[in-house]
Amino acid sequence: MKKITGVFVFALAAGFCFALDPAEGYWFSVDDRSGARTAGWEIYESGGLLLGKMLSAPGLPESQRAVRCRRSYPGYPLEGNVNEMPMIGTPWIFGLRMTRRGYWEDGHVINPENGSIYKCKLIYHPADGGRFKEEALEIRGEIGLGIGGSQYWQRCTREQAASLR
């Protein structure tokens, strides 16, 4: 009986170790001024790095290409010309490394509307009843020397993230 209990406890602990990071999942990006949802995103881990791809955006057709982007960016995770890739379904957040659970840094984010690239970090904030009434994902873009800004995204479902049209 003790062996069975020990195996169960070990399996349970191992499951927690391999559980998704709280930053992973589906999120709405939100306009800082109006509070309007600007896009639906999937944040996911691949090969030890965190990436984020846009799943939908109001008024953005799925066929729209990122024509204002450069052909390539250092460390970009996909092969091919970035300026020929669709804006929907392409990872615009990439290269983030986990420093602790819910905290990822040393990555980049590309604005597919104009091709600008920024240093990026993501910070998961659980609902705390104070500043964060609901869980939030802070996306911080910087141009260097800590100069930049943050957006706070809202958790949503896969269906919701894909539904902004």
Long-range contacts (C-beta under 8 A, 24 or more apart in sequence): 20-45, 21-45, 21-50, 21-98, 21-101, 21-102, 21-104, 21-124, 22-101, 22-102, 22-124, 22-126, 22-135, 23-50, 23-102, 23-104, 23-122, 23-123, 23-124, 23-137, 24-50, 25-155, 26-55, 26-155, 26-156, 26-157, 26-158, 26-160, 26-161, 27-137, 27-153, 27-154, 27-155, 27-156, 27-161, 28-153, 28-154, 28-156, 28-160, 28-161, 28-164, 29-139, 29-151, 29-153, 30-151, 30-152, 30-153, 30-154, 32-151, 37-154, 37-164, 39-164, 40-156, 40-160, 40-161, 40-162, 40-163, 40-164, 41-93, 41-153, 41-161, 42-158, 42-161, 43-93, 43-122, 43-137, 46-77, 48-97, 48-98, 49-77, 49-94, 49-95, 49-96, 49-97, 49-107, 50-93, 50-96, 50-97, 50-98, 50-104, 50-107, 50-122, 51-77, 51-91, 51-93, 51-94, 51-95, 51-96, 52-91, 52-92, 52-93, 52-94, 52-109, 52-122, 53-89, 53-90, 53-91, 53-92, 53-93, 54-87, 54-88, 54-89, 54-90, 54-92, 54-112, 55-88, 55-89, 55-158, 55-161, 55-162, 56-88, 56-161, 56-162, 56-163, 56-164, 56-165, 57-87, 57-88, 57-164, 58-164, 58-165, 59-165, 60-87, 60-88, 62-86, 62-88, 62-89, 64-88, 66-90, 66-112, 66-115, 68-112, 68-113, 68-114, 68-115, 69-110, 69-112, 69-115, 70-115, 73-108, 73-110, 73-117, 75-108, 82-110, 83-115, 87-112, 87-113, 93-120, 93-122, 93-139, 96-120, 96-121, 96-122, 102-126, 109-139, 109-141, 118-142, 118-143, 118-148, 119-143, 119-144, 119-148, 125-152
